[in-house]
Amino acid sequence: MLVLARRVNDSIVIGDNIEIVVVEIKGDQVKLGVKAPKEVKVFRGEIHAAIQKENVAAADSTLPPDLDRFLKKSKS
């Protein structure tokens, strides 16, 4: 992990098109701004973890028996 010290209005550039800017520091909280192309998804860490957990749960789930029978009938 790269650890950098930054002050308000200082930034960090990732690749050619992502910039992280220190917007405000208040007590033990730091506000960051993220400049990135629209196609780059940016999530807070806990939100990303929740999305990953939901994706795993969805991939592991099976269809209810009634729905499975309905889908087989509709294909006929």
Helices and strands as residue ranges (DSSP letters): E 11-14, E 18-26, E 29-35, H 45-60, H 65-75
